[in-house]
Amino acid sequence: MSSTSTSTSTGSLARSRPIADRHLFGPGPCNPYPEATVALAEPLLGHLDPDFLEVMDEACDLLRLMWGTANPRTLPISGTGSAGMETAFVNTVAPGDVVVVAVNGLFGERMCDVAARHGAQVVRVDHEWGQPVDVERVVAAHPSPKIIAAVHAETSTGARSDIAALGAAKGDSLLLVDAVTSIGGIELRADDWGIDIGYAGTQKCLGVAPGLAPFTINDRAWERRVERPTSWYLDLGLLGGYVGEAEGSGQRTYHHTAPTAMVASLHAGLRRIEAEGLEQVWERHAEAGRLLQTGIEEMGLELFAAEGFRLPELTSVKVPEGVDSAAVRGYLLDRHNLEIGAGVGQYAASVWRIGLMGHNARPDRVALILAALKDALAHA
């Protein structure tokens, strides 16, 4: 093909306008911390470069702070939060193992699916969406499950569950927790709460682009792991030779090409949180959530998640009767360059999900959302 024809072909595929700089106030991803964005443009390092391994090790240390754990096997899995979920089950579930799953939203549903695909005997404990997990019902669902699994902050509904209470009542079972929307935004104390296995994501309250799954597993769960997981890529025994167990040893076993730019970005975002102070970051999210939810109710709108269990970082709102949910979201995007999320499942057209996560958990962002939503409703 000639250079002329190549140029013509390429030109026909070019965008007519630049990518918009959106206000990302949906359920994730959020607008990242500036430090995390800047880090993506730093010189690229190889995955076995000593300078990169130092960044990786520091990122693992900072993830221990975010999780509230001393677990040596705390690391960023190469993949999104769903890869973290897969890692959790593929390394701990053998065919026939009993797994009790608390289902109070979409991601509890997804846990059931993933666990079943790995051969688990899944015992579902269903709850009304928008409600927290009922600890007594969950622990009474089976006398001796290998794993009890629950979502800390249910992204589909904006409801928080009491993981500390579940950990205190788990008995000999392993507690597996989805902390995708909670890590870096609300209190999370894996060791104190009895979390044995946990996975999360980078694109929400950690304020980093999607692409990594912060993961932790304690010694108790490690001793009960599957010796030969069905996934080579997500085998923690193999990954441990590169990161986690190998950390600080100077001996690294090549496993896969880690996404070095993403790890550098995660490292920068975590250092940003550390500099502010993790508990101060939790309080910043709490304040932003209070302001938003108060403003929403003052507009005459109704919140969806159960009172007393509402997440500050993710607010679920009932769409007013007679209002077209998609039209409002479209108006916000076109007029205000602002994204909010729809509901999911049976609530796809009747709930909005508004995220104030990471860098967006600030009072000025609340004012922007409320003003834009008022305008959109006036035009609905």
C-alpha positions as CSV (number, residue, x, y, z in Angstrom):
1,M,0.0,0.0,0.0
2,S,1.4,3.4,-0.9
3,S,2.0,6.1,1.7
4,T,-0.8,8.2,0.1
5,S,-3.4,5.5,0.5
6,T,-2.2,4.7,4.1
7,S,-2.6,8.4,5.0
8,T,-6.1,8.5,3.4
9,S,-7.1,5.3,5.2
10,T,-5.8,6.6,8.5
11,G,-7.5,9.9,8.1
12,S,-10.9,8.3,7.5
13,L,-10.6,6.6,10.9
14,A,-9.5,9.7,12.8
15,R,-11.9,11.2,15.4
16,S,-13.4,14.5,14.4
17,R,-13.0,15.9,18.0
18,P,-10.7,15.2,20.9
19,I,-11.7,12.9,23.8
20,A,-13.7,14.9,26.3
21,D,-12.4,15.5,29.8
22,R,-15.4,14.1,31.6
23,H,-16.5,14.6,35.2
24,L,-16.7,11.0,36.2
25,F,-19.4,10.8,38.9
26,G,-20.7,7.3,38.1
27,P,-19.9,4.0,40.0
28,G,-16.4,4.0,38.6
29,P,-14.0,4.7,37.1
30,C,-13.6,8.1,38.8
31,N,-11.4,11.0,37.9
32,P,-7.9,9.9,39.2
33,Y,-5.7,11.7,41.6
34,P,-3.5,14.1,39.5
35,E,-0.4,12.3,40.9
36,A,-1.6,9.0,39.5
37,T,-2.2,10.5,36.0
38,V,1.2,12.2,35.9
39,A,2.9,8.8,36.8
40,L,1.5,7.3,33.7
41,A,3.7,9.6,31.6
42,E,6.9,8.8,33.4
43,P,9.6,6.8,31.5
44,L,8.5,3.2,31.1
45,L,10.5,0.6,33.1
46,G,10.8,-3.2,32.5
47,H,9.1,-5.5,34.9
48,L,12.4,-6.9,36.3
49,D,14.2,-3.5,36.4
50,P,15.5,-2.9,40.0
51,D,14.0,0.5,40.0
52,F,10.6,-0.9,39.1
53,L,10.8,-3.7,41.6
54,E,11.4,-1.0,44.3
55,V,8.2,0.8,43.1
56,M,6.3,-2.5,43.2
57,D,7.5,-3.3,46.7
58,E,6.5,0.1,48.0
59,A,3.1,-0.2,46.3
60,C,2.6,-3.6,48.2
61,D,3.5,-1.9,51.5
62,L,1.1,0.9,50.8
63,L,-1.6,-1.7,49.9
64,R,-1.1,-3.2,53.3
65,L,-1.9,0.2,54.8
66,M,-5.1,0.5,52.6
67,W,-6.2,-3.0,53.6
68,G,-5.3,-2.7,57.3
69,T,-3.2,-5.9,57.2
70,A,0.3,-7.2,57.8
71,N,-0.2,-10.0,55.2
72,P,3.0,-10.6,53.3
73,R,0.9,-11.8,50.3
74,T,-0.6,-8.5,49.5
75,L,-0.1,-7.4,45.9
76,P,-1.7,-5.8,42.8
77,I,-3.1,-8.5,40.5
78,S,-2.7,-7.7,36.8
79,G,-6.4,-7.2,35.9
80,T,-9.4,-5.3,37.1
81,G,-11.4,-6.1,40.2
82,S,-13.1,-9.0,38.5
83,A,-9.7,-10.6,38.1
84,G,-9.3,-10.2,41.8
85,M,-12.6,-12.0,42.4
86,E,-11.4,-14.8,40.1
87,T,-8.0,-15.0,41.9
88,A,-9.8,-15.4,45.2
89,F,-11.9,-18.3,44.2
90,V,-9.5,-20.1,41.9
91,N,-6.9,-20.3,44.6
92,T,-9.1,-21.4,47.4
93,V,-12.0,-23.4,46.0
94,A,-11.7,-27.1,45.0
95,P,-14.6,-29.0,43.4
96,G,-17.2,-29.8,46.1
97,D,-16.1,-27.1,48.6
98,V,-19.1,-25.4,50.2
99,V,-19.1,-21.6,49.7
100,V,-21.8,-19.5,51.4
101,V,-22.4,-16.3,49.5
102,A,-24.3,-13.3,50.9
103,V,-26.2,-11.8,47.9
104,N,-27.5,-8.3,48.3
105,G,-26.7,-7.0,44.8
106,L,-25.0,-7.6,41.5
107,F,-21.6,-8.4,42.8
108,G,-22.8,-11.0,45.3
109,E,-24.6,-12.6,42.3
110,R,-21.3,-12.6,40.4
111,M,-19.5,-14.3,43.3
112,C,-22.0,-17.1,43.0
113,D,-21.3,-17.5,39.3
114,V,-17.5,-17.5,39.7
115,A,-17.5,-19.9,42.7
116,A,-19.8,-22.3,40.8
117,R,-17.5,-22.3,37.7
118,H,-14.7,-23.5,40.0
119,G,-16.7,-26.4,41.2
120,A,-18.0,-25.0,44.5
121,Q,-21.2,-26.1,46.1
122,V,-22.7,-22.6,46.4
123,V,-25.2,-21.8,49.1
124,R,-26.9,-18.4,48.3
125,V,-28.3,-16.2,51.0
126,D,-30.4,-13.7,49.2
127,H,-31.3,-10.3,50.5
128,E,-33.4,-7.4,49.2
129,W,-31.2,-5.1,47.1
130,G,-30.3,-2.0,48.9
131,Q,-30.2,-3.7,52.3
132,P,-27.1,-4.8,54.2
133,V,-26.1,-8.4,54.7
134,D,-27.9,-10.2,57.6
135,V,-25.0,-11.8,59.5
136,E,-27.1,-14.2,61.5
137,R,-28.8,-15.6,58.3
138,V,-25.5,-15.9,56.5
139,V,-23.7,-17.9,59.3
140,A,-26.8,-20.1,59.8
141,A,-27.0,-21.0,56.1
142,H,-24.5,-24.0,56.4
143,P,-22.9,-25.6,59.5
144,S,-19.3,-25.8,58.1
145,P,-18.6,-24.0,54.8
146,K,-15.1,-23.6,53.7
147,I,-15.7,-20.0,52.7
148,I,-18.2,-17.3,53.6
149,A,-18.2,-14.6,50.9
150,A,-19.7,-11.1,51.0
151,V,-19.4,-7.7,49.5
152,H,-18.4,-4.9,51.8
153,A,-19.6,-2.0,49.7
154,E,-22.1,-3.2,47.1
155,T,-21.5,-1.1,44.0
156,S,-24.9,-1.9,42.5
157,T,-26.9,-0.5,45.3
158,G,-24.8,1.8,47.5
159,A,-25.2,-0.3,50.6
160,R,-22.5,-1.1,53.2
161,S,-22.5,-4.3,55.2
162,D,-20.9,-5.0,58.6
163,I,-17.9,-7.1,57.7
164,A,-16.5,-6.9,61.2
165,A,-19.6,-8.6,62.6
166,L,-19.4,-11.3,59.9
167,G,-15.7,-11.9,60.7
168,A,-16.5,-12.3,64.4
169,A,-19.2,-14.9,63.6
170,K,-17.5,-16.9,60.8
171,G,-16.2,-19.7,63.0
172,D,-13.7,-21.9,61.2
173,S,-14.7,-20.7,57.8
174,L,-12.6,-18.5,55.6
175,L,-14.0,-15.0,55.1
176,L,-13.7,-13.7,51.5
177,V,-14.5,-10.0,51.0
178,D,-15.1,-7.9,47.9
179,A,-13.7,-4.4,48.9
180,V,-13.7,-2.9,45.3
181,T,-15.7,0.2,46.3
182,S,-14.7,0.4,49.9
183,I,-10.9,0.4,49.8
184,G,-9.5,3.9,50.3
185,G,-12.9,5.4,50.9
186,I,-14.3,4.0,54.1
187,E,-12.9,2.2,57.1
188,L,-11.4,-1.2,56.2
189,R,-9.4,-3.2,58.7
190,A,-8.7,-6.7,57.3
191,D,-6.8,-8.1,60.2
192,D,-9.0,-6.7,62.9
193,W,-12.2,-7.8,61.2
194,G,-11.1,-11.3,60.4
195,I,-10.9,-11.0,56.6
196,D,-8.9,-13.9,55.3
197,I,-9.1,-13.2,51.5
198,G,-9.8,-9.8,50.0
199,Y,-9.8,-8.3,46.5
200,A,-10.4,-4.7,45.3
201,G,-10.0,-2.4,42.3
202,T,-8.0,0.7,41.6
203,Q,-10.6,2.8,39.7
204,K,-12.8,3.9,42.6
205,C,-11.7,5.4,45.9
206,L,-8.0,4.7,45.3
207,G,-8.2,7.3,42.6
208,V,-6.3,5.4,39.9
209,A,-7.3,4.2,36.4
210,P,-8.8,0.7,36.1
211,G,-6.4,-2.1,35.4
212,L,-5.2,-3.6,38.7
213,A,-6.8,-5.6,41.5
214,P,-5.3,-5.0,45.0
215,F,-5.4,-8.4,46.7
216,T,-4.6,-9.9,50.1
217,I,-4.6,-13.3,51.6
218,N,-3.5,-14.3,55.1
219,D,-1.6,-17.3,56.3
220,R,-4.7,-19.1,57.5
221,A,-6.2,-19.0,54.0
222,W,-2.9,-19.8,52.4
223,E,-2.6,-23.0,54.3
224,R,-6.0,-24.1,52.9
225,R,-5.3,-23.1,49.3
226,V,-5.8,-25.2,46.2
227,E,-2.4,-26.8,45.5
228,R,-2.8,-26.6,41.7
229,P,-5.3,-23.9,40.6
230,T,-7.0,-24.3,37.3
231,S,-5.7,-20.9,36.2
232,W,-2.0,-20.6,35.5
233,Y,-2.1,-16.8,35.2
234,L,-3.8,-16.2,38.5
235,D,-2.0,-18.9,40.5
236,L,-0.8,-17.1,43.6
237,G,1.9,-19.8,44.2
238,L,3.5,-18.8,41.0
239,L,2.9,-15.1,41.4
240,G,4.5,-15.3,44.8
241,G,7.9,-15.9,43.2
242,Y,7.7,-12.5,41.5
243,V,6.0,-10.4,44.1
244,G,4.7,-10.8,47.7
245,E,6.8,-13.8,48.9
246,A,9.8,-12.6,46.9
247,E,9.4,-9.0,48.1
248,G,12.8,-7.6,49.4
249,S,14.6,-10.9,48.7
250,G,16.4,-9.9,45.6
251,Q,15.3,-13.1,44.0
252,R,12.5,-12.8,41.4
253,T,11.0,-15.6,39.4
254,Y,9.6,-14.4,36.1
255,H,5.9,-15.0,35.8
256,H,4.3,-12.5,33.4
257,T,5.0,-9.1,32.1
258,A,3.5,-6.9,34.8
259,P,1.8,-3.6,33.6
260,T,4.6,-1.5,34.9
261,A,3.0,1.9,34.0
262,M,-0.2,1.0,35.9
263,V,1.8,-0.1,39.0
264,A,3.7,3.2,38.9
265,S,0.4,5.0,38.7
266,L,-1.0,3.0,41.6
267,H,2.1,3.7,43.6
268,A,1.7,7.4,43.0
269,G,-2.0,7.3,44.0
270,L,-1.3,5.4,47.1
271,R,1.4,7.8,48.2
272,R,-1.0,10.6,47.6
273,I,-3.5,9.0,50.1
274,E,-0.7,8.2,52.6
275,A,0.4,11.9,52.5
276,E,-3.1,13.1,53.3
277,G,-3.6,10.4,55.9
278,L,-5.8,7.4,55.3
279,E,-8.3,8.2,58.1
280,Q,-8.5,11.8,56.8
281,V,-9.3,10.5,53.4
282,W,-12.1,8.3,54.9
283,E,-13.5,11.5,56.6
284,R,-13.2,13.5,53.3
285,H,-15.3,10.8,51.6
286,A,-17.8,10.8,54.5
287,E,-18.2,14.6,54.4
288,A,-18.7,14.6,50.6
289,G,-21.3,11.8,50.9
290,R,-23.2,13.6,53.7
291,L,-23.3,16.8,51.6
292,L,-24.5,15.1,48.5
293,Q,-27.2,13.0,50.2
294,T,-28.5,15.9,52.1
295,G,-28.7,18.0,48.9
296,I,-30.4,15.1,47.1
297,E,-33.1,14.9,49.7
298,E,-33.5,18.7,49.8
299,M,-34.3,18.5,46.1
300,G,-37.2,16.2,47.0
301,L,-35.5,13.0,45.7
302,E,-35.5,9.7,47.6
303,L,-32.4,7.7,48.4
304,F,-32.4,4.0,47.5
305,A,-30.0,2.2,50.0
306,A,-31.2,1.5,53.5
307,E,-30.8,4.4,55.9
308,G,-27.9,3.8,58.3
309,F,-26.0,1.7,55.7
310,R,-25.6,4.2,52.9
311,L,-22.1,4.5,51.4
312,P,-20.7,8.0,51.3
313,E,-18.7,7.3,48.2
314,L,-21.6,5.8,46.1
315,T,-25.1,7.3,46.5
316,S,-28.0,5.5,45.0
317,V,-31.1,7.7,44.1
318,K,-34.6,6.7,43.1
319,V,-35.5,8.1,39.7
320,P,-38.6,10.3,40.1
321,E,-41.9,8.9,38.8
322,G,-42.4,9.9,35.2
323,V,-38.7,10.9,34.6
324,D,-36.7,9.2,31.8
325,S,-33.5,8.0,33.5
326,A,-31.6,7.7,30.3
327,A,-32.7,11.1,29.1
328,V,-31.4,12.8,32.3
329,R,-28.1,11.0,32.1
330,G,-27.8,11.9,28.4
331,Y,-28.5,15.5,29.2
332,L,-25.9,15.6,31.9
333,L,-23.3,14.1,29.6
334,D,-24.1,16.4,26.6
335,R,-24.8,19.6,28.5
336,H,-22.5,19.4,31.6
337,N,-19.9,16.8,30.4
338,L,-20.8,14.9,33.6
339,E,-21.4,11.2,34.0
340,I,-23.6,9.4,36.5
341,G,-24.5,5.8,36.5
342,A,-27.8,3.9,35.9
343,G,-28.9,1.2,38.2
344,V,-28.5,-2.5,37.2
345,G,-30.8,-5.4,36.8
346,Q,-34.4,-4.7,37.6
347,Y,-33.4,-1.2,38.8
348,A,-31.6,-0.2,35.6
349,A,-34.3,2.5,34.7
350,S,-35.4,3.3,38.3
351,V,-32.1,4.1,40.1
352,W,-29.2,6.5,39.5
353,R,-25.8,5.8,41.0
354,I,-23.6,8.8,41.8
355,G,-20.0,8.3,42.8
356,L,-17.8,10.7,44.8
357,M,-14.6,8.7,45.0
358,G,-11.0,9.4,45.3
359,H,-10.1,12.9,43.9
360,N,-13.8,13.6,43.4
361,A,-14.7,13.3,47.1
362,R,-14.7,17.1,47.6
363,P,-17.4,19.7,48.5
364,D,-16.9,21.6,45.2
365,R,-17.7,18.4,43.3
366,V,-20.9,18.0,45.3
367,A,-22.0,21.5,44.3
368,L,-21.3,20.8,40.7
369,I,-23.4,17.5,40.7
370,L,-26.4,19.1,42.5
371,A,-26.5,22.1,40.2
372,A,-26.2,20.0,37.1
373,L,-28.8,17.5,38.3
374,K,-31.3,20.3,39.1
375,D,-30.8,21.7,35.6
376,A,-31.3,18.2,34.0
377,L,-34.5,17.6,36.0
378,A,-35.8,20.9,35.0
379,H,-35.4,19.9,31.3
380,A,-36.6,16.3,31.8
